[in-house]
Amino acid sequence: MQEAILLIGHGSRDPEGNREFEDFVRLVSEREREQKREKEREVRIAHAFLEFANPTIDEAIDWLAAEGATNIKAVPIILLAAGHVKIEIPHLLDDARRRHPQIRIEYGRHLGLHEEVLTILQDRLGQAEGVNSRRQDTTVLLVGRGSSDPDANGDLYKIARLLWERTGVENVETCFMGVTFPDFPAGIRRAAMTGSSWVIVLPYFLFTGILMKRMEIMLKNISQEFPDVTFSLADYFGYHPKLIDIVRDRIREIAVGDARMNCDTCQYRLQAVHDHHHPNRREHVHEK
């Protein structure tokens, strides 16, 4: 084996979420095999988790090195770029390069503001509406995980605006499940008070996990405060075929030298790593 692709998931405290990510990686691998031309060499596609599950990034790279990989393309399967994408993963890849100087390790872009992300959100919205669409009387609540990085949070607001432009719903509100505000209870109450008779909660989440399941319970409880409003919970991204397309695009970007991520050459990154892990730095609790 010469070339390998490493798809990096966040990892979840919920084993079901980790299994969904592993299944998704298998789907990406199958699609890659189906679309390879006859003379092209098959590329090994592996996975790793940033936290909460195994294999870790270190373990996966060490295994690929033992299998004979000489080039590894690492792609973060993460929606928005915050500390994990900008600091932690590049730092771990630096460590791997020092352990395996014979291997070329390239870092791709996170999923980010890809055109097909909006396609997935529109599809999930349409599925939640069913045949009873009444968009002029519908408020969508776009729910993100939440970050201490204002840039990542701002990207969610940009996606919310683009979604409003494309769908014709009355309103698109935004909130977060943790770390920052407005939080989910505040988001639900604000959406319910817009005057729309239907609120559709649209999760900006790749797979299931603790936060998705918590969202469902909280929605059920808070919705009882608004008996005149209909509430629906749309599905997360899951195994949507367009998600596979996005990942394959990010892989191709590395191959053609067009992976415009980000932090590999950033002069401030090493200092950021130090600050990120400083013992006096306030840490936020993340759950998946």
C-alpha positions in Angstrom: 0.0 0.0 0.0 1.3 3.5 -0.9 -1.6 5.9 -0.4 -4.2 6.0 2.4 -7.0 8.3 3.4 -7.8 9.0 7.0 -11.2 10.3 7.8 -11.3 11.9 11.2 -14.5 12.0 13.2 -15.1 13.9 16.4 -16.1 10.9 18.5 -19.1 10.5 20.8 -19.8 9.3 24.3 -22.7 7.5 22.7 -21.6 4.3 21.0 -24.4 4.6 18.5 -23.0 7.8 17.2 -19.6 6.2 16.7 -21.1 3.2 14.9 -22.9 5.6 12.5 -19.6 7.3 11.7 -17.9 4.0 11.1 -20.7 2.9 8.8 -20.5 6.2 7.0 -16.7 5.7 6.4 -17.6 2.3 4.9 -20.0 4.0 2.5 -17.4 6.5 1.4 -15.0 3.6 0.8 -17.5 1.7 -1.2 -18.3 4.7 -3.4 -14.5 5.3 -4.0 -14.1 1.7 -5.1 -17.1 1.9 -7.4 -15.8 5.0 -9.1 -12.2 4.0 -9.5 -11.1 3.4 -13.1 -9.7 0.0 -13.9 -6.0 1.1 -13.9 -6.2 3.1 -10.7 -4.7 1.6 -7.6 -7.2 1.0 -4.8 -6.6 3.4 -1.9 -7.0 2.3 1.7 -9.6 4.4 3.6 -9.3 4.3 7.4 -11.0 6.2 10.2 -10.0 7.7 13.5 -11.7 9.7 16.3 -10.5 12.8 18.0 -11.9 11.9 21.4 -14.2 9.5 23.2 -13.5 6.5 21.0 -10.8 4.4 19.3 -8.8 4.3 17.2 -7.3 7.6 18.0 -5.5 9.7 15.3 -2.1 8.5 16.6 -3.2 4.9 16.6 -4.7 5.0 13.1 -1.6 6.7 11.6 0.7 4.2 13.3 -1.3 1.3 11.9 -1.3 2.8 8.4 2.5 3.3 8.7 2.9 -0.4 9.7 0.8 -1.4 6.6 3.2 0.4 4.4 1.5 3.8 3.7 3.9 6.4 2.3 1.2 9.1 1.8 -1.7 9.8 4.1 -4.5 12.3 3.3 -6.2 13.3 6.6 -9.7 14.8 6.2 -11.6 16.1 9.3 -15.3 15.0 9.0 -16.3 18.0 11.1 -18.9 20.6 10.0 -17.4 23.8 11.3 -13.8 24.8 12.0 -13.1 25.6 15.6 -10.3 24.5 18.0 -10.4 20.8 17.0 -9.9 21.6 13.3 -7.6 24.6 13.6 -5.4 23.5 16.5 -5.7 20.0 17.9 -5.7 17.9 14.7 -2.8 19.9 13.1 -0.9 19.4 16.3 -1.5 15.6 16.3 -0.5 15.4 12.6 2.7 17.3 13.4 3.5 14.7 16.1 2.8 11.9 13.5 5.1 13.5 11.0 7.9 13.4 13.6 7.2 9.8 14.4 7.0 8.8 10.7 9.3 11.1 8.7 9.1 8.7 5.7 5.4 9.4 5.3 3.9 12.4 3.7 0.9 13.5 5.7 -1.4 16.0 4.1 -4.3 17.8 5.9 -7.6 18.6 4.1 -10.4 20.9 4.8 -13.3 20.3 7.1 -16.8 20.0 5.5 -17.5 23.7 6.0 -19.6 25.9 3.8 -19.9 23.5 1.0 -22.8 24.0 -1.5 -24.1 20.5 -0.8 -24.4 21.2 2.9 -27.4 23.4 2.0 -28.8 20.7 -0.2 -28.8 18.3 2.7 -30.4 20.8 5.0 -33.1 21.5 2.4 -33.8 17.8 2.0 -34.0 17.2 5.7 -36.4 20.2 6.0 -38.5 18.8 3.1 -38.7 15.4 4.8 -39.9 16.9 8.0 -42.6 18.9 6.2 -43.9 15.9 4.3 -46.8 16.8 2.0 -48.1 19.5 4.4 -45.6 22.2 3.5 -46.7 25.7 4.5 -43.5 27.6 4.4 -45.0 31.1 4.7 -46.1 30.0 8.2 -43.0 28.1 9.2 -40.0 29.0 11.4 -37.0 26.8 11.1 -34.7 26.6 14.1 -31.2 25.7 13.0 -29.3 24.0 15.9 -25.6 23.8 16.1 -23.3 22.1 18.6 -21.7 25.4 19.7 -18.1 26.5 20.1 -15.9 28.9 21.9 -14.7 30.0 18.5 -16.7 33.0 17.3 -15.7 32.2 13.7 -17.3 28.8 13.8 -20.5 30.2 15.4 -20.6 32.9 12.8 -20.5 30.3 10.0 -23.7 28.7 11.4 -25.4 32.1 11.2 -24.3 32.5 7.6 -25.7 29.0 6.8 -29.0 30.1 8.4 -29.2 33.1 6.2 -28.5 31.1 3.1 -31.1 28.6 4.1 -33.7 31.4 4.5 -32.8 32.8 1.1 -33.4 29.4 -0.5 -36.4 27.9 1.2 -39.0 30.7 1.5 -39.8 29.9 5.1 -41.0 32.8 7.3 -38.0 32.8 9.6 -34.8 30.9 10.3 -33.6 31.2 13.9 -30.3 29.9 15.2 -29.2 28.4 18.5 -26.7 26.0 20.1 -26.7 22.9 22.2 -23.8 24.0 24.3 -20.8 26.3 25.1 -22.4 29.5 23.8 -25.7 31.3 23.5 -28.5 31.4 22.5 -28.9 28.0 23.9 -31.5 25.5 22.8 -34.3 26.3 25.3 -34.0 30.0 24.4 -34.0 29.2 20.7 -37.2 27.1 21.0 -39.0 29.8 22.9 -37.9 32.5 20.5 -38.9 30.4 17.5 -42.3 29.7 19.1 -42.9 33.4 19.6 -42.3 34.5 16.0 -46.0 34.1 15.1 -45.5 31.0 13.0 -47.8 28.1 13.6 -45.2 25.5 12.8 -41.6 25.3 14.1 -39.3 22.8 12.5 -36.1 22.1 14.5 -33.3 21.4 12.0 -30.2 19.8 13.6 -26.8 20.8 12.2 -25.3 17.5 13.3 -23.6 14.8 11.3 -24.7 11.8 13.4 -26.6 10.9 16.5 -25.2 11.2 20.0 -25.9 12.5 23.4 -26.7 16.0 22.2 -29.1 14.8 19.5 -31.0 12.7 22.0 -31.0 15.5 24.6 -32.4 17.8 21.9 -35.4 15.4 21.3 -36.2 15.3 25.1 -35.9 19.0 25.6 -38.1 19.8 22.5 -40.8 17.5 23.8 -40.8 19.2 27.2 -40.5 22.8 26.1 -43.1 22.5 23.3 -45.8 21.9 25.9 -45.5 25.6 26.8 -46.9 26.5 23.4 -50.0 24.4 22.7 -50.9 26.5 19.6 -47.6 25.8 17.8 -46.8 22.6 16.0 -43.2 21.4 16.5 -41.3 18.9 14.4 -37.8 17.6 14.7 -36.0 17.0 11.4 -33.3 14.4 10.9 -29.6 15.0 11.2 -27.2 14.6 8.2 -26.6 10.8 8.7 -26.0 8.8 5.5 -27.2 11.4 3.1 -25.6 10.7 -0.3 -24.6 14.3 -0.7 -22.5 14.0 2.5 -20.5 11.3 0.8 -20.0 13.7 -2.2 -18.8 16.5 0.1 -16.2 14.1 1.7 -15.0 12.9 -1.7 -14.6 16.6 -2.8 -12.4 17.3 0.2 -10.3 14.2 -0.6 -9.9 15.3 -4.3 -8.9 18.8 -3.2 -5.8 17.4 -1.4 -5.0 15.3 -4.5 -4.9 18.3 -6.8 -3.2 20.6 -4.2 -6.3 22.7 -3.6 -7.0 22.0 0.1 -7.2 25.6 1.2 -7.3 24.7 4.8 -6.0 26.4 6.9 -3.4 26.1 9.7 -0.5 23.9 8.5 1.5 27.0 7.6 0.0 29.4 10.2 2.7 31.2 12.1 0.4 31.5 15.2 -0.6 27.9 15.5 2.1 26.6 17.8 1.4 29.4 20.3 -2.3 28.7 20.0 -1.6 25.0 20.9 0.2 26.2 24.0 -2.6 28.5 25.0 -5.2 25.9 24.2 -3.7 23.4 26.6 -2.6 25.9 29.3 -3.6 24.7 32.8 -5.2 28.1 33.6 -7.3 28.2 30.5 -11.0 27.8 31.1 -12.1 24.6 29.4 -15.6 24.1 28.0 -17.3 20.8 28.4 -18.2 19.2 25.0 -20.6 16.3 24.7 -21.5 14.5 21.5 
